[in-house]
Amino acid sequence: MESNSVRWVVSKRQTLNVLLESLPALVAHVERLSKSSSHEGQKAKGMLAFLRSFHFVKFSHFLIDFLQVYKPLSEVFQKESVLLGQVKAALEAANLALQNLLQHPGPKEEEFDATVKDGSFRGVSLDVVETGELRFQVDRAKIILTGAEYLHQRFDCETSPQLLKSTEVFDAVCRPVAGRRLANFGDAKVLSMAKYFEYALPPSYSEERLLGEWAELKNVAKDLLFSELCKKAITERQAFPLLSKLASVSACLRISTGSCKRGCVVMNLIRTYERLKLSNEVANSLVMVAVNGVAVADFDPLPAIEHWYLTSSGRRC
């Protein structure tokens, strides 16, 4: 595996933790390789100098603290269903944590400062230079400020499409618990959604009927999460003929592409080099079962066997 092939934030943190835990053994191994006069030995000498540098070891500790800030945000985007309100809450927490990290060292950085004694880290002699700490502080601040700027540019919820902002009305995180705020909550956003998806609403649509349905749904589904609220509106479409349409549309809108990533991983596991002749139809069916099918322990094969037995030709049986 290449060093740049680790993609998930959590995996990067785990990789750095393992690297620092095994640093003494890794340094000893590279040191043995560096004694060779071959080309590989010369490469090992350069790697050994890198592993023993004060900046590398301390910066690796800092990166664990830095990536810890992004862990909750990464986990939000890995969910099957993500709402704009959840993203906004995770972004606010991440920005707050970055500002705090800019002012104060994180737990792993403090651990490094407490562990290093006389230029030695867990028995590994570090190459400490006079400007090492200054260089570290400059690079540390640069990384934090760059990370905060990237979050602002990549996930600016204030400039999100109005349609996505309107779907916040179905999110329990954004919904007031009770009182006058709940009574008036979401009216404008529900009307905005209805205007955008007017083609999906029945001809008898009126704003008064829609707001009446919305008021009733808020009363009977105060504590329901997004998926539960949408399910209630859709399954009880007779009581909510207009809201059921809007809930169906909202359930289809995706902010995260985590499910697409998981689908690609499953496809690569199914369509291997030994199975290149799989037709698109068969491959699509296998991916569909793998992604949306029940667990193997809960699967009942008898209906499929009976269907195959009763519908297949006599020669196949």
C-alpha positions as CSV (number, residue, x, y, z in Angstrom):
1,M,0.0,0.0,0.0
2,E,1.3,3.5,-0.9
3,S,1.6,6.1,1.8
4,N,-0.8,8.4,0.0
5,S,-3.5,5.8,-0.5
6,V,-5.1,6.3,2.9
7,R,-8.2,8.5,2.2
8,W,-10.6,8.6,5.1
9,V,-9.8,11.1,7.9
10,V,-10.2,8.4,10.6
11,S,-7.8,6.1,8.8
12,K,-5.1,8.9,8.5
13,R,-5.3,9.4,12.3
14,Q,-5.0,5.7,13.0
15,T,-2.0,5.5,10.6
16,L,-0.2,8.3,12.4
17,N,-0.9,6.7,15.8
18,V,0.5,3.4,14.7
19,L,3.5,5.2,13.1
20,L,4.4,7.0,16.4
21,E,3.8,3.9,18.5
22,S,6.1,1.8,16.3
23,L,8.7,4.6,15.7
24,P,11.6,3.0,17.6
25,A,11.2,-0.3,15.8
26,L,10.8,1.5,12.5
27,V,13.9,3.6,13.0
28,A,15.9,0.5,14.0
29,H,14.8,-1.3,10.8
30,V,15.6,1.6,8.5
31,E,19.0,2.1,10.3
32,R,19.9,-1.5,9.4
33,L,18.9,-0.9,5.8
34,S,21.0,2.3,5.6
35,K,24.2,0.4,6.3
36,S,24.0,-1.1,2.8
37,S,26.0,0.5,0.0
38,S,23.3,-0.2,-2.5
39,H,20.8,2.3,-3.9
40,E,18.2,1.1,-1.4
41,G,20.7,1.8,1.4
42,Q,21.1,5.4,0.2
43,K,17.3,5.9,0.1
44,A,17.1,4.4,3.7
45,K,19.7,7.0,4.9
46,G,17.4,9.8,3.6
47,M,14.4,8.2,5.2
48,L,16.3,7.7,8.5
49,A,17.2,11.4,8.7
50,F,13.5,12.3,8.1
51,L,12.2,9.9,10.8
52,R,14.7,11.3,13.3
53,S,13.9,14.9,12.6
54,F,12.3,16.9,15.5
55,H,9.9,18.6,13.1
56,F,8.6,15.4,11.7
57,V,7.9,13.7,15.0
58,K,6.3,16.7,16.7
59,F,4.3,17.7,13.6
60,S,3.0,14.1,13.4
61,H,1.6,14.5,17.0
62,F,0.1,17.8,16.0
63,L,-1.5,16.3,12.9
64,I,-3.3,13.8,15.1
65,D,-4.9,16.7,17.0
66,F,-5.7,18.5,13.8
67,L,-7.4,15.5,12.2
68,Q,-9.3,14.9,15.4
69,V,-11.1,18.1,14.7
70,Y,-12.3,16.8,11.3
71,K,-13.3,13.4,12.6
72,P,-16.9,14.3,13.6
73,L,-17.4,16.2,10.4
74,S,-16.1,13.3,8.4
75,E,-18.5,10.9,10.2
76,V,-21.4,13.2,9.4
77,F,-20.7,13.0,5.7
78,Q,-20.4,9.2,5.9
79,K,-24.0,8.8,7.0
80,E,-26.6,7.5,4.6
81,S,-28.8,10.5,5.1
82,V,-27.3,13.9,5.9
83,L,-29.2,17.2,6.3
84,L,-28.0,20.7,6.0
85,G,-28.7,21.4,9.7
86,Q,-26.4,18.5,10.7
87,V,-23.7,19.8,8.4
88,K,-24.0,23.3,9.8
89,A,-23.7,22.1,13.4
90,A,-20.7,19.9,12.6
91,L,-19.0,22.8,10.7
92,E,-19.6,25.2,13.6
93,A,-18.0,22.7,16.0
94,A,-15.1,22.1,13.7
95,N,-14.4,25.9,13.2
96,L,-14.6,26.4,17.0
97,A,-12.2,23.5,17.6
98,L,-9.7,24.9,15.0
99,Q,-9.7,28.3,16.7
100,N,-9.0,26.7,20.0
101,L,-6.3,24.6,18.5
102,L,-4.7,27.7,17.0
103,Q,-4.4,29.2,20.5
104,H,-3.6,26.1,22.6
105,P,-1.7,22.9,21.9
106,G,-3.8,19.7,21.6
107,P,-3.5,16.6,23.8
108,K,-1.0,14.7,21.5
109,E,1.2,17.8,21.2
110,E,1.3,18.2,24.9
111,E,2.1,14.5,25.2
112,F,5.1,14.9,22.9
113,D,6.4,17.9,24.9
114,A,6.1,15.9,28.1
115,T,7.7,12.8,26.6
116,V,10.8,14.3,24.9
117,K,13.7,14.6,27.3
118,D,17.2,15.6,26.2
119,G,16.3,15.4,22.6
120,S,15.1,11.8,22.8
121,F,11.7,10.4,22.0
122,R,11.0,6.9,23.3
123,G,14.6,6.0,22.9
124,V,15.0,7.6,19.5
125,S,17.5,10.4,19.3
126,L,16.0,13.3,17.5
127,D,17.9,15.8,15.3
128,V,17.0,19.0,17.1
129,V,18.0,22.2,15.4
130,E,17.9,25.7,16.9
131,T,15.1,26.9,14.6
132,G,13.1,23.6,14.9
133,E,10.5,24.9,17.3
134,L,10.1,28.1,15.4
135,R,9.6,26.3,12.1
136,F,7.1,24.0,13.7
137,Q,5.0,26.9,15.1
138,V,4.9,28.6,11.7
139,D,3.9,25.4,9.9
140,R,1.4,24.6,12.6
141,A,-0.4,27.9,12.3
142,K,-0.3,27.7,8.5
143,I,-2.0,24.3,8.5
144,I,-4.7,25.4,10.9
145,L,-5.5,28.6,9.0
146,T,-5.5,26.8,5.7
147,G,-7.9,24.1,7.1
148,A,-10.3,26.8,8.4
149,E,-10.2,28.6,5.0
150,Y,-10.9,25.4,3.1
151,L,-13.9,24.6,5.3
152,H,-15.3,28.1,4.6
153,Q,-14.8,27.8,0.9
154,R,-15.9,24.2,0.5
155,F,-18.9,24.2,2.9
156,D,-20.3,27.7,3.0
157,C,-23.9,26.9,4.1
158,E,-24.9,30.5,3.7
159,T,-24.5,30.3,0.0
160,S,-26.3,26.9,-0.3
161,P,-29.2,26.7,-2.8
162,Q,-32.5,27.9,-1.3
163,L,-34.0,24.5,-1.9
164,L,-31.5,22.8,0.4
165,K,-32.1,25.4,3.1
166,S,-35.9,24.8,2.8
167,T,-35.5,21.1,3.7
168,E,-34.2,22.1,7.2
169,V,-37.9,22.3,8.2
170,F,-37.9,18.5,8.4
171,D,-34.8,18.3,10.5
172,A,-35.3,17.8,14.2
173,V,-32.0,19.6,15.0
174,C,-33.4,22.9,13.6
175,R,-37.0,22.5,14.8
176,P,-38.0,24.3,18.0
177,V,-39.3,22.1,20.8
178,A,-42.6,23.9,21.6
179,G,-44.3,27.2,22.0
180,R,-45.0,30.1,19.6
181,R,-41.7,29.5,17.8
182,L,-42.8,26.0,16.8
183,A,-46.2,27.2,15.7
184,N,-44.7,29.7,13.2
185,F,-41.6,27.6,12.4
186,G,-41.0,26.6,8.8
187,D,-44.0,28.2,7.1
188,A,-42.0,30.2,4.7
189,K,-39.7,27.4,3.9
190,V,-42.5,24.9,3.2
191,L,-44.1,27.4,0.9
192,S,-40.7,27.9,-0.8
193,M,-40.4,24.2,-1.4
194,A,-44.0,24.0,-2.7
195,K,-43.2,26.8,-5.2
196,Y,-40.1,25.0,-6.4
197,F,-41.8,21.6,-6.8
198,E,-45.2,22.9,-7.9
199,Y,-45.3,20.5,-10.8
200,A,-45.4,17.6,-8.3
201,L,-48.4,18.9,-6.4
202,P,-52.0,18.1,-7.3
203,P,-54.1,20.8,-9.1
204,S,-56.1,21.4,-6.0
205,Y,-53.0,22.8,-4.2
206,S,-53.4,25.9,-2.1
207,E,-51.1,27.6,0.4
208,E,-53.8,27.5,3.1
209,R,-54.2,23.7,2.8
210,L,-50.4,23.2,2.8
211,L,-49.9,25.3,5.9
212,G,-52.7,23.5,7.6
213,E,-51.1,20.1,6.9
214,W,-47.8,21.5,8.1
215,A,-49.3,22.7,11.4
216,E,-50.9,19.3,12.0
217,L,-47.7,17.4,11.2
218,K,-45.7,19.6,13.6
219,N,-48.1,18.7,16.4
220,V,-48.1,15.0,15.9
221,A,-44.5,14.6,15.0
222,K,-42.6,16.9,17.3
223,D,-39.8,14.6,18.3
224,L,-39.4,12.6,15.1
225,L,-36.1,12.6,13.2
226,F,-35.9,13.5,9.5
227,S,-36.3,9.9,8.2
228,E,-39.2,9.1,10.7
229,L,-41.0,12.4,9.9
230,C,-40.8,11.9,6.1
231,K,-41.9,8.3,6.5
232,K,-44.9,9.4,8.6
233,A,-45.9,12.0,6.0
234,I,-45.5,9.6,3.1
235,T,-47.3,6.6,4.7
236,E,-50.2,8.8,5.9
237,R,-50.6,10.5,2.5
238,Q,-54.3,10.7,2.9
239,A,-53.9,12.9,5.9
240,F,-51.0,14.8,4.3
241,P,-51.6,14.7,0.5
242,L,-49.5,17.8,-0.1
243,L,-46.7,17.4,2.5
244,S,-46.3,13.7,1.4
245,K,-45.1,14.9,-2.0
246,L,-42.6,17.4,-0.5
247,A,-41.4,14.8,2.0
248,S,-40.8,12.4,-0.8
249,V,-38.7,14.9,-2.7
250,S,-36.7,15.9,0.5
251,A,-35.9,12.3,1.2
252,C,-34.3,12.0,-2.3
253,L,-32.0,15.0,-1.9
254,R,-28.5,14.1,-1.0
255,I,-25.8,16.3,0.5
256,S,-23.3,13.5,1.1
257,T,-21.8,11.2,-1.5
258,G,-20.7,8.6,1.0
259,S,-23.3,6.0,-0.3
260,C,-21.9,6.5,-3.8
261,K,-18.4,5.9,-2.5
262,R,-19.5,2.7,-0.8
263,G,-21.2,1.6,-4.0
264,C,-18.0,2.0,-5.9
265,V,-16.1,0.0,-3.4
266,V,-18.7,-2.8,-3.6
267,M,-18.5,-2.8,-7.4
268,N,-14.8,-3.1,-7.3
269,L,-15.1,-6.1,-5.0
270,I,-17.6,-7.8,-7.3
271,R,-16.1,-7.0,-10.7
272,T,-12.6,-8.3,-10.1
273,Y,-10.0,-9.2,-12.7
274,E,-11.2,-12.8,-12.7
275,R,-14.8,-11.7,-13.4
276,L,-14.3,-9.2,-16.2
277,K,-16.9,-11.0,-18.4
278,L,-19.8,-10.1,-16.0
279,S,-22.5,-8.4,-18.0
280,N,-23.7,-5.0,-16.9
281,E,-27.1,-6.4,-16.0
282,V,-25.6,-9.1,-13.7
283,A,-23.1,-6.7,-12.2
284,N,-25.8,-4.2,-11.5
285,S,-28.0,-6.9,-9.8
286,L,-25.1,-8.1,-7.7
287,V,-24.2,-4.5,-6.6
288,M,-27.9,-3.8,-5.9
289,V,-28.1,-6.9,-3.6
290,A,-24.8,-6.1,-1.9
291,V,-25.7,-2.5,-1.2
292,N,-29.4,-2.8,-0.4
293,G,-29.9,-6.5,0.4
294,V,-30.5,-8.0,3.8
295,A,-27.7,-9.5,5.8
296,V,-26.6,-13.0,5.0
297,A,-27.8,-14.2,8.4
298,D,-31.3,-12.8,7.8
299,F,-31.6,-14.0,4.2
300,D,-34.2,-16.6,3.4
301,P,-33.3,-18.4,0.1
302,L,-36.4,-20.6,-0.2
303,P,-38.5,-18.2,-2.2
304,A,-35.7,-17.7,-4.7
305,I,-35.1,-21.4,-5.0
306,E,-38.8,-22.1,-5.5
307,H,-39.1,-19.4,-8.1
308,W,-36.0,-20.8,-10.0
309,Y,-37.4,-24.4,-9.7
310,L,-40.9,-23.5,-10.9
311,T,-39.9,-21.1,-13.7
312,S,-36.8,-22.7,-15.2
313,S,-36.8,-25.2,-18.0
314,G,-36.8,-28.9,-17.3
315,R,-33.2,-29.3,-18.7
316,R,-31.9,-26.8,-16.2
317,C,-33.7,-28.5,-13.3
